[in-house]
Amino acid sequence: MSQFPRASQLVLTLSAILGGALLGLSLFTFTYAQGAAYLTDNAASCANCHVMREQFEGWMKSSHRSAAVCNDCHTPPGFLAKYTTKAVNGFFHSLAFTTGRFPDQIQINQRNFLVTESSCVKCHSAVVDGINATRGHHRGAPCVACHRFVGHH
């Protein structure tokens, strides 16, 4: 009898065990990290990790509290774009916390900065258009250059 069927059965069994372990670890991590909360627009879920506590408390005191939640400013419009951004950010946030490699002061990366900047412009388009029409020095400058803490303080 040939060894090939036995070898392929061993590979299939090991693949199933590895896949099951990976799935189990993923489900455990998702449950432990309260992952379902991140699928909602509940701003409190963004404060599940300690490095976001200051931003959440600042948002609670800001004028944006009555007008926007975290997803309004930090995810792009559209179902697919929103949940892709949330998945990518969730993966890298989980990786940072699992490995212990995260800064004490939260820092926005370039991609998320661009998403947030476009949200400012979208919600405040009339103001931005007026400023750009009358004050050329603002043209091209990011909103957060002058309004860094508006959404969080």
WOZIWO-V854673 format. One record per residue. N is the residue number from 0. PHI is phi as a letter, one per 40 degrees, with the letter a starting at -180 (* if undefined). BURIAL is b if it has 24 or more other ideal C-beta (glycine too) atoms within 12 Angstrom, else e. Layout:
BEGIN
n=N phi=PHI burial=BURIAL
n=N phi=PHI burial=BURIAL
END
This chain:
BEGIN
n=0 phi=* burial=e
n=1 phi=c burial=e
n=2 phi=c burial=e
n=3 phi=d burial=e
n=4 phi=c burial=e
n=5 phi=c burial=e
n=6 phi=c burial=e
n=7 phi=c burial=e
n=8 phi=c burial=e
n=9 phi=c burial=e
n=10 phi=c burial=e
n=11 phi=c burial=e
n=12 phi=c burial=e
n=13 phi=c burial=e
n=14 phi=c burial=e
n=15 phi=c burial=e
n=16 phi=c burial=e
n=17 phi=c burial=e
n=18 phi=c burial=e
n=19 phi=c burial=e
n=20 phi=c burial=e
n=21 phi=c burial=e
n=22 phi=c burial=e
n=23 phi=c burial=e
n=24 phi=c burial=e
n=25 phi=c burial=e
n=26 phi=c burial=e
n=27 phi=c burial=e
n=28 phi=c burial=e
n=29 phi=c burial=e
n=30 phi=c burial=e
n=31 phi=c burial=e
n=32 phi=c burial=e
n=33 phi=f burial=e
n=34 phi=d burial=e
n=35 phi=c burial=e
n=36 phi=c burial=e
n=37 phi=c burial=b
n=38 phi=c burial=e
n=39 phi=b burial=e
n=40 phi=b burial=e
n=41 phi=c burial=e
n=42 phi=c burial=b
n=43 phi=c burial=e
n=44 phi=c burial=b
n=45 phi=c burial=b
n=46 phi=c burial=b
n=47 phi=c burial=b
n=48 phi=b burial=b
n=49 phi=c burial=e
n=50 phi=c burial=e
n=51 phi=c burial=b
n=52 phi=d burial=e
n=53 phi=c burial=e
n=54 phi=c burial=b
n=55 phi=c burial=b
n=56 phi=c burial=e
n=57 phi=c burial=b
n=58 phi=c burial=b
n=59 phi=c burial=e
n=60 phi=c burial=e
n=61 phi=c burial=e
n=62 phi=c burial=e
n=63 phi=c burial=b
n=64 phi=d burial=e
n=65 phi=c burial=e
n=66 phi=b burial=e
n=67 phi=a burial=b
n=68 phi=b burial=b
n=69 phi=d burial=b
n=70 phi=c burial=b
n=71 phi=c burial=b
n=72 phi=b burial=b
n=73 phi=b burial=b
n=74 phi=b burial=b
n=75 phi=c burial=b
n=76 phi=c burial=e
n=77 phi=g burial=e
n=78 phi=d burial=e
n=79 phi=c burial=e
n=80 phi=c burial=e
n=81 phi=c burial=b
n=82 phi=c burial=e
n=83 phi=c burial=e
n=84 phi=c burial=b
n=85 phi=c burial=b
n=86 phi=c burial=e
n=87 phi=c burial=e
n=88 phi=c burial=b
n=89 phi=c burial=b
n=90 phi=c burial=e
n=91 phi=c burial=e
n=92 phi=c burial=b
n=93 phi=c burial=b
n=94 phi=c burial=e
n=95 phi=c burial=e
n=96 phi=c burial=e
n=97 phi=c burial=e
n=98 phi=c burial=e
n=99 phi=g burial=e
n=100 phi=b burial=e
n=101 phi=a burial=e
n=102 phi=c burial=e
n=103 phi=c burial=e
n=104 phi=c burial=e
n=105 phi=c burial=b
n=106 phi=b burial=e
n=107 phi=c burial=e
n=108 phi=c burial=e
n=109 phi=c burial=e
n=110 phi=c burial=e
n=111 phi=c burial=b
n=112 phi=c burial=e
n=113 phi=c burial=e
n=114 phi=c burial=b
n=115 phi=c burial=b
n=116 phi=c burial=b
n=117 phi=c burial=b
n=118 phi=c burial=b
n=119 phi=d burial=b
n=120 phi=c burial=b
n=121 phi=c burial=e
n=122 phi=c burial=e
n=123 phi=b burial=e
n=124 phi=c burial=e
n=125 phi=c burial=e
n=126 phi=c burial=e
n=127 phi=c burial=b
n=128 phi=c burial=e
n=129 phi=c burial=e
n=130 phi=c burial=e
n=131 phi=c burial=e
n=132 phi=c burial=e
n=133 phi=b burial=e
n=134 phi=b burial=e
n=135 phi=d burial=e
n=136 phi=c burial=e
n=137 phi=c burial=e
n=138 phi=d burial=e
n=139 phi=g burial=e
n=140 phi=c burial=e
n=141 phi=c burial=e
n=142 phi=d burial=b
n=143 phi=c burial=e
n=144 phi=d burial=e
n=145 phi=b burial=e
n=146 phi=b burial=b
n=147 phi=d burial=e
n=148 phi=b burial=e
n=149 phi=d burial=b
n=150 phi=c burial=b
n=151 phi=b burial=b
n=152 phi=a burial=e
END
